[in-house]
Amino acid sequence: MEQEQSSVDKFTWKIENFSRLKTDEVCSETFVIGDYPWKIILYPRGDEDDNYISIYLKVVKTANMSDGWSI
């Protein structure tokens, strides 16, 4: 998997041989957009149903985020 980060609000995550993945979950490295740290979580065979791909964008909690924080 190859990842590229630039100074603009853009993140590129390339997954090689996607159709051959043997894992249930793939996570990107943490990246920053809009001053917040994020990760992409990918379920190649779906989160709950094997017939779909599931992709989630998750904020990475930091020490300065209070409980119940949202964006």
Secondary structure, DSSP 8 states (H G I E B T S, - for coil): -EEEE-SSS-EEEE-TTGGG---S-EE---EEETTEEEEEEEETT-SS-TTS-EEEEEE---TT--TT---
